[in-house]
Amino acid sequence: MNKRLVIVTLTDANTDSEDVVNDDSIDRLHKPTIVHTLGWVMRDDDVGITVCTEYYDHAFRGRTIIPRVCINSVTDYKLSKPPKPRKPKSKPNGDVRAGTRTDISPGGKEPSE
């Protein structure tokens, strides 16, 4: 795949699901929303940017078209491979699971040598 993966930060319209509104709720919600969208760039031109959020079987879906006037920034995003699993650390003298040690005799005394 030869597409750029980016995070687009944009200013979007705001909506809510309140059935009844008053001056206080209008004051609180009368502002745009800042949105961050992650996707592969399908087109980037003067009109805007089109990104898709899903990739499978050499195809894309989940298309979002963002008008250029709404875009605050476009930042390249790089996927990395997950780190290889670490080898388990060697256990100290005795078993330390659940806060117990098997090398201490009953009564809490160190075993005699």
LINRAKA-V436606 format. One record per residue. RES is the residue in one letter. SS is DSSP state (h for helix, s for strand, l for the rest). D_CENTER is the distance of its C-alpha to the mean C-alpha in Angstrom with 1 decimal. Layout:
# LINRAKA-V436606
res-><RES/RES>
ss-><SS/SS>
d_center-><D_CENTER/D_CENTER>
This chain:
# LINRAKA-V436606
res-><M/N/K/R/L/V/I/V/T/L/T/D/A/N/T/D/S/E/D/V/V/N/D/D/S/I/D/R/L/H/K/P/T/I/V/H/T/L/G/W/V/M/R/D/D/D/V/G/I/T/V/C/T/E/Y/Y/D/H/A/F/R/G/R/T/I/I/P/R/V/C/I/N/S/V/T/D/Y/K/L/S/K/P/P/K/P/R/K/P/K/S/K/P/N/G/D/V/R/A/G/T/R/T/D/I/S/P/G/G/K/E/P/S/E>
ss-><l/l/l/l/s/s/s/s/s/s/s/s/l/l/l/l/l/l/l/l/l/l/h/h/h/h/h/h/h/l/l/l/s/s/s/s/s/s/s/s/s/s/s/s/l/l/l/s/s/s/s/s/s/s/s/s/l/l/s/s/s/s/s/s/s/s/s/h/h/h/s/s/s/s/s/s/l/l/l/l/l/l/l/l/l/l/l/l/l/l/l/l/l/l/l/l/h/h/h/l/l/l/l/s/l/l/l/l/l/s/l/l/l>
d_center-><21.5/22.1/19.5/17.4/13.6/12.8/10.9/13.7/14.3/17.1/19.5/19.9/22.6/22.3/23.7/24.3/26.1/28.8/32.2/34.2/33.5/35.4/35.5/33.1/30.4/31.0/30.8/27.5/25.9/27.8/25.1/22.5/18.7/16.2/13.5/10.6/10.6/9.2/12.2/15.2/18.1/21.1/23.2/23.2/26.5/28.4/27.7/23.9/20.9/20.1/16.8/16.1/12.8/14.4/16.7/19.3/23.0/23.1/22.3/19.6/18.9/16.9/18.6/18.0/20.8/20.3/23.7/24.2/25.5/22.2/20.1/19.5/17.8/16.4/14.6/14.6/11.5/12.6/11.6/13.2/15.1/14.4/17.1/20.4/21.2/23.4/27.0/27.9/29.8/33.5/34.6/36.9/40.4/40.1/37.4/35.0/33.0/33.1/34.9/38.1/40.0/42.5/44.6/46.0/49.0/49.5/50.3/47.7/50.1/49.2/51.1/54.3/54.6>
